[in-house]
Amino acid sequence: MPIMEKESSNVSRGEEIKIQANDAFKAHKYGQAIDLYTQAIELNSQNAVYWANRAFAHTKLEEYGSAIQDATKAIEVDPRYSKGYYRRGAAYLAMGKFKEALKDFQQVKKISPNDPDATKKLKECEKAVMKLKFEEAISVPESERHSVADSIDYHSIGTSPRSSSFMPTQVGIAAVAVAFVAALAMILGAAAATKVAAVVGVVLGTWWWGGSAGSGVFTEKVEPQYSGAKIEGDVVTLDFVKKMMDDFKNQKCLHKRYAYQIVLQMREMLQVQPSLVDINIPNGSHFTVCGDVHGQFYDLLNIFELNGLPSEENPYLFNGDFVDRGSFSVEVILTLFALKCMCPSAIYLARGNHESKSMNKIYGFEGEVKSKLSEAFVELFAEVFCYLPLAHVINQKVFVVHGGLFSVDGVKLSDIKAIDRFCEPPEEGLMCELLWSDPQPFPGRGPSKRGVGLCFGADVTKNFLQDNNLDLIVRSHEVKDEGYEIEHDGKLITVFSAPNYCDQMGNKGAYIRFEAPDLKPNIVTFAAVPHPDIKPMAYANNFLRMFQ
């Protein structure tokens, strides 16, 4: 076949495959869409649309690193193709990289100056960057920060006035805010600065009087008309937990006084735990491992309906990503925390990549906490999340972690135990990789499709297990069509417990039951159950909801 004729045939065939890929995308079959776009690209790599469309599919699977790579390639193929910048900007936004996103949306606006959608998204991105700069301006140095927990005494209902010991810090922050507004006046002009000053005043006023990390807060009175679940004294009981869960099921709120008590008791309990927790299951007993729940409270209730409530005889490990995306994250986290307070050996909790300030700010948990509880709880949850263990080992044989393995060989369990985890997740190193990494089907290591952490092959899994005398890795972090996937010659299982993730993926959920002493994994799958008509991401940042 002549070269010209072959090229024409490839172009035609590429368009046919693109149509099939678009259909798969519309059916929410994003993995299949990626495979089809890849085939189209192999036939015609100079079509920017194929690269941008594949970037969009990667974004739907939260593979933001791959999305950025594909969108960048679309821009290289056609620098005037606005969708390339648009897709890359959206991926940067999803990663919290607002400044990089702003540059791309500025380019979209430059290419398409009359596009109202481009204008809207540029404005939202500008707001996000402005907010980021403001937060940086008023941030308190690490050495001056105080735990928000120090300012809360749930025993003294309505009797604790604001402490004055932190007023100098508050005054200093207010001074920084004034200087910030003055700088805006010089940059933007007096009119714009006046508007910003009004917002700053509201934010500072709320922060000053509503409580912040390091400032005192007014405790909450339990009103006589409150008919919800109550904790009598200091002990969280099974009856309380059942009543609270039933209230949540009926969309009733827990009083903030009891929410404070649960979260503060969790803080005290987690502080003394190591970064790697050993779990011992007696012979003849069983143990259940669940993956991501992501704020899907009604599916969590279904797990307990199918497998029983956590107890000493029916213990669970929830493997991170309890919150974000789903719009019942407050109900999920308070339920899990209350169960842990009720019986510490009944339930174990591991940190996921979404138990972090940056993720919670973008994907809904922060907004939900402010709506259902208060601003002070945002800081309190952020602190307690830093105390969550990073990994667990069951009977010295099964290693359970949210994300995956490491960029270097030779990591021992003792190295994980030695991690200083009491911080926000870093962007590299062992802690980052435990929370973010993913398995890959080929040997060795590769770049992360998420843009954080890495991908690791079966040889990496095998070496880690051998080095630490382990038999199996269980991890979560990735949605799977069947709720689970067995990889790396049967030595690695991914388990994901949020069915029909975000109300659109159509996947099953799963959990794993281990029976001692052989610890053979028994995988149970389940479908999504109905929930009240509150959409996922209902509390997420405005700019992110625009891309859903």
DRENVEX-204739 format. One line per 4 residues: for each residue x, y, z of C-alpha. Coordinates in pm, whole numbers, plus 50000, padded with zeros to 5 digits. Example, Ala and Ser with C-alpha at 12.3 -4.5 7.8 and 13.67 -1.06 7.14 Angstrom:
51230/49550/50780 | 51367/49894/50714;
This chain:
50000/50000/50000 | 50144/50344/49907 | 50251/50558/50204 | 49990/50831/50138;
49713/50576/50116 | 49826/50404/50437 | 49836/50736/50624 | 49486/50818/50503;
49366/50477/50616 | 49524/50527/50960 | 49353/50865/50997 | 49013/50718/50907;
49059/50419/51134 | 49172/50650/51416 | 48851/50850/51387 | 48643/50532/51401;
48821/50422/51720 | 48785/50769/51870 | 48405/50741/51831 | 48414/50404/52012;
48629/50561/52286 | 48386/50849/52324 | 48100/50601/52366 | 48295/50412/52633;
48363/50742/52810 | 47993/50834/52808 | 47918/50493/52961 | 48166/50572/53243;
48398/50295/53121 | 48703/50514/53155 | 48965/50238/53149 | 48821/50105/52824;
48810/50458/52684 | 49179/50505/52764 | 49267/50181/52582 | 49071/50292/52275;
49217/50644/52272 | 49560/50479/52295 | 49480/50276/51981 | 49372/50594/51802;
49694/50769/51907 | 49902/50478/51776 | 49732/50525/51438 | 49762/50905/51434;
49977/51062/51706 | 49944/51410/51551 | 49580/51450/51648 | 49567/51671/51958;
49206/51574/52026 | 49302/51212/52098 | 49562/51320/52355 | 49324/51566/52524;
49041/51312/52534 | 49267/51052/52689 | 49376/51314/52942 | 49011/51367/53035;
48960/50992/53088 | 49271/50978/53309 | 49127/51265/53513 | 48807/51065/53571;
49020/50783/53714 | 49210/51033/53933 | 49527/50964/53732 | 49622/51329/53728;
49989/51275/53649 | 49899/51086/53332 | 49637/51350/53247 | 49898/51625/53268;
50136/51428/53044 | 49867/51368/52780 | 49740/51726/52788 | 50097/51853/52753;
50138/51630/52447 | 49816/51774/52299 | 49962/52123/52344 | 50288/52017/52176;
50092/51880/51879 | 49877/52194/51850 | 49975/52495/52065 | 49649/52669/51964;
49426/52385/52083 | 49260/52534/52391 | 49129/52200/52521 | 49487/52090/52582;
49545/52376/52828 | 49196/52326/52969 | 49252/51957/53047 | 49594/52022/53196;
49460/52308/53407 | 49180/52087/53539 | 49431/51816/53637 | 49651/52072/53813;
49345/52198/54003 | 49258/51846/54114 | 49611/51812/54254 | 49583/52144/54438;
49842/52308/54213 | 49646/52629/54170 | 49926/52849/54041 | 50010/52607/53758;
49639/52575/53678 | 49604/52953/53663 | 49866/52976/53388 | 49679/52721/53176;
49340/52890/53217 | 49496/53224/53131 | 49613/53061/52808 | 49264/52921/52742;
49121/53270/52784 | 49387/53412/52552 | 49302/53159/52278 | 48925/53185/52329;
48860/53536/52466 | 48483/53518/52405 | 48428/53177/52565 | 48209/53236/52877;
48303/52898/53023 | 48673/52980/52998 | 48611/53317/53164 | 48418/53156/53449;
48685/52898/53521 | 48963/53155/53502 | 48785/53367/53763 | 48740/53070/53994;
49106/52979/53956 | 49208/53338/54032 | 48998/53324/54349 | 49167/53000/54455;
49514/53148/54403 | 49416/53466/54589 | 49285/53259/54880 | 49606/53056/54883;
49815/53374/54901 | 49598/53506/55182 | 49633/53184/55381 | 50009/53196/55332;
50011/53559/55452 | 49829/53485/55778 | 49987/53145/55848 | 50144/53105/56191;
50504/52977/56211 | 50527/52612/56318 | 50705/52708/56640 | 50413/52930/56745;
50131/52692/56665 | 49918/52542/56941 | 49693/52241/56922 | 49329/52333/56880;
49258/52047/57121 | 49420/52246/57402 | 49140/52502/57376 | 48851/52255/57402;
48708/52117/57725 | 48393/51924/57649 | 48338/51866/58022 | 48286/52237/58092;
47973/52304/57892 | 47925/52675/57832 | 48165/52788/58107 | 48500/52830/57934;
48558/53186/57815 | 48810/53270/57554 | 49166/53236/57674 | 49368/53552/57637;
49703/53375/57628 | 49706/53361/57249 | 49588/53713/57181 | 49936/53833/57079;
49937/53575/56799 | 49590/53681/56689 | 49690/54047/56689 | 49998/53962/56487;
49792/53775/56231 | 49546/54062/56209 | 49838/54296/56145 | 49962/54072/55864;
49611/54073/55713 | 49601/54454/55723 | 49938/54470/55551 | 49814/54222/55294;
49510/54436/55212 | 49732/54744/55189 | 49951/54564/54938 | 49642/54472/54736;
49539/54835/54731 | 49865/54922/54561 | 49835/54633/54316 | 49462/54626/54236;
49344/54972/54335 | 49136/55093/54625 | 48798/54966/54500 | 48910/54607/54457;
49106/54616/54781 | 48796/54737/54967 | 48601/54430/54852 | 48885/54203/54956;
48909/54383/55290 | 48543/54308/55356 | 48604/53938/55293 | 48917/53946/55508;
48720/54111/55787 | 48456/53840/55780 | 48716/53562/55770 | 48918/53714/56054;
48609/53782/56260 | 48489/53426/56220 | 48833/53292/56298 | 48882/53523/56597;
48551/53455/56766 | 48475/53109/56625 | 48802/52950/56728 | 49127/52861/56550;
49431/52648/56613 | 49584/52801/56919 | 49284/53009/57029 | 49024/52929/57288;
48678/52823/57180 | 48343/52842/57352 | 48221/52496/57439 | 47878/52381/57326;
47568/52366/57542 | 47340/52066/57499 | 46998/52223/57453 | 46705/52068/57646;
46524/51998/57318 | 46815/51792/57178 | 46684/51436/57134 | 46983/51277/56961;
47246/51034/57085 | 47414/51128/57414 | 47731/51005/57583 | 47678/50960/57956;
48005/51046/58128 | 48333/50959/57954 | 48248/50615/57815 | 48130/50564/57457;
47891/50268/57468 | 47746/50039/57204 | 47401/50180/57274 | 47528/50531/57203;
47695/50421/56878 | 47381/50244/56758 | 47164/50546/56840 | 47411/50780/56666;
47424/50562/56354 | 47045/50545/56345 | 47026/50924/56379 | 47277/50965/56097;
47078/50722/55882 | 46777/50951/55930 | 46989/51258/55847 | 46998/51389/56202;
47308/51552/56346 | 47515/51460/56649 | 47550/51742/56899 | 47887/51913/56873;
47957/51849/57241 | 47962/51472/57178 | 48145/51509/56847 | 48419/51695/57034;
48435/51417/57292 | 48471/51144/57029 | 48740/51321/56828 | 48939/51426/57136;
48929/51073/57279 | 49052/50944/56942 | 49335/51197/56948 | 49445/51074/57289;
49428/50711/57179 | 49612/50755/56848 | 49894/50967/56989 | 50051/50668/57162;
50023/50425/56871 | 50327/50348/56652 | 50338/50430/56281 | 50323/50055/56207;
50073/49862/56419 | 50099/49486/56480 | 49766/49301/56495 | 49744/48952/56646;
49449/48731/56552 | 49408/48417/56768 | 49368/48081/56595 | 49007/48015/56505;
48925/48386/56492 | 48864/48606/56191 | 48953/48962/56086 | 48801/49190/55820;
48988/49444/55607 | 48794/49718/55425 | 48925/49963/55167 | 48826/50319/55080;
48482/50432/55203 | 48503/50796/55082 | 48210/50940/55271 | 47960/50677/55149;
47792/50632/55487 | 47500/50422/55369 | 47739/50174/55208 | 47932/50161/55536;
47608/50070/55714 | 47558/49798/55454 | 47902/49652/55531 | 47803/49625/55896;
47468/49474/55795 | 47645/49209/55587 | 47941/49139/55813 | 47832/49251/56161;
47929/49549/56375 | 48290/49574/56491 | 48356/49403/56824 | 48636/49213/56996;
48501/48896/56833 | 48448/49067/56493 | 48741/49310/56445 | 48794/49532/56141;
49068/49736/55978 | 48956/50030/55762 | 49245/50106/55531 | 49226/50484/55482;
49032/50735/55271 | 48734/50747/55504 | 48638/51096/55385 | 48610/51323/55077;
48405/51296/54757 | 48106/51130/54925 | 47885/51383/55101 | 47837/51188/55424;
48200/51199/55532 | 48125/51351/55873 | 47888/51062/55948 | 48150/50808/55835;
48439/50948/56037 | 48238/51001/56356 | 48102/50645/56330 | 48448/50491/56283;
48599/50707/56557 | 48313/50628/56798 | 48353/50254/56737 | 48723/50285/56812;
48648/50477/57134 | 48391/50213/57230 | 48634/49922/57187 | 48989/49994/57066;
49056/49630/56971 | 48735/49609/56765 | 48850/49843/56489 | 49182/49965/56349;
49216/50272/56128 | 49496/50354/55882 | 49572/50685/55718 | 49498/50730/55349;
49612/51005/55115 | 49276/51179/55168 | 49334/51216/55540 | 49520/51541/55474;
49448/51914/55469 | 49520/51960/55099 | 49283/51684/54989 | 49009/51781/55237;
49020/52141/55120 | 48955/52038/54759 | 48738/51725/54774 | 48466/51822/55017;
48546/51715/55373 | 48650/52061/55487 | 48335/52218/55347 | 48118/51945/55495;
48274/51983/55840 | 48215/52358/55833 | 47854/52302/55730 | 47767/52022/55976;
47997/52105/56268 | 48218/52417/56279 | 48543/52576/56166 | 48719/52458/56482;
48651/52095/56386 | 48840/52143/56057 | 49162/52203/56247 | 49083/51930/56500;
49025/51662/56236 | 49338/51772/56048 | 49543/51724/56363 | 49392/51386/56450;
49443/51261/56094 | 49816/51321/56145 | 49808/51073/56434 | 49661/50785/56230;
49902/50491/56181 | 50046/50442/55833 | 50037/50062/55806 | 49943/49740/55987;
50080/49385/55994 | 49842/49096/56068 | 50001/48801/56249 | 50343/48897/56113;
50234/48777/55767 | 49995/49024/55597 | 50113/49382/55535 | 49822/49627/55500;
49878/49981/55369 | 49664/50235/55189 | 49884/50301/54884 | 50187/50086/54820;
50560/50033/54819 | 50874/50235/54777 | 51116/50394/54531 | 51410/50214/54697;
51479/49850/54781 | 51557/49719/55125 | 51287/49898/55327 | 51224/49706/55649;
50922/49711/55877 | 51141/49879/56136 | 51196/50169/55892 | 50820/50217/55862;
50780/50200/56240 | 51042/50474/56272 | 50860/50724/56045 | 50765/51047/56221;
50410/51059/56091 | 50281/51354/56296 | 50263/51592/56001 | 50089/51659/55673;
50201/51404/55410 | 50523/51512/55233 | 50555/51502/54854 | 50828/51238/54857;
50984/50975/55082 | 50857/50665/55258 | 50546/50822/55411 | 50437/50972/55080;
50487/50643/54898 | 50295/50441/55159 | 49994/50669/55101 | 50015/50728/54725;
50191/50448/54531 | 50020/50200/54298 | 50108/49857/54154 | 50185/49818/53785;
50161/49504/53566 | 50525/49509/53449 | 50848/49470/53650 | 51050/49747/53808;
50932/50095/53893 | 50770/50368/53687 | 50635/50720/53725 | 50307/50761/53910;
49996/50799/53698 | 49867/51020/53981 | 50162/51259/53978 | 50258/51165/54336;
50436/50852/54458 | 50531/50584/54202 | 50420/50263/54034 | 50588/49935/54133;
50600/49590/53975 | 50568/49231/54096 | 50944/49205/54151 | 50932/49499/54394;
50645/49332/54580 | 50827/48999/54593 | 51149/49153/54726 | 50969/49351/54997;
50781/49042/55115 | 51100/48833/55122 | 51300/49102/55304 | 51037/49120/55578;
50929/48754/55596 | 50574/48841/55486 | 50327/48651/55268 | 50087/48909/55127;
50026/49281/55070 | 49673/49423/55099 | 49624/49780/54980 | 49339/50005/54867;
49356/50347/54697 | 49215/50242/54356 | 48859/50185/54240 | 48816/49836/54091;
48521/49714/53885 | 48471/49408/54107 | 48569/49588/54427 | 48903/49412/54436;
49189/49292/54216 | 49455/49025/54275 | 49791/49109/54118 | 50163/49037/54132;
50138/48656/54120 | 49873/48654/54391 | 50096/48840/54637 | 49906/49172/54626;
49535/49241/54667 | 49365/49577/54613 | 49039/49615/54806 | 48801/49907/54754;
48485/49942/54965 | 48298/50232/54802 | 48057/50075/54548 | 47934/50287/54258;
48204/50533/54352 | 48087/50894/54327 | 47748/50765/54205 | 47887/50709/53858;
48156/50438/53836 | 47924/50137/53856 | 48182/49931/54048 | 48115/49681/54325;
48256/49722/54673 | 48450/49452/54857 | 48601/49354/55189 | 48838/49070/55286;
48789/48826/55573 | 49097/48648/55703 | 49071/48334/55917 | 49359/48253/56154;
49590/48070/56148 | 49618/48022/55771 | 49501/48380/55688 | 49361/48273/55353;
49180/48579/55211 | 48806/48534/55161 | 48684/48824/54943 | 48321/48935/54971;
48174/49175/54714 | 47861/49386/54745 | 47661/49641/54547 | 47579/50002/54631;
47268/50082/54834 | 47043/50389/54797 | 47123/50708/54982 | 46948/51043/55030;
46954/51273/54729 | 47270/51461/54817 | 47521/51433/54536 | 47886/51343/54583;
48115/51647/54603 | 47822/51859/54732 | 48061/52031/54975 | 48366/52044/54745;
48525/52365/54625 | 48328/52548/54355 | 48605/52529/54098 | 48634/52151/54130;
48256/52094/54103 | 48264/52279/53771 | 48475/51999/53625 | 48262/51710/53746;
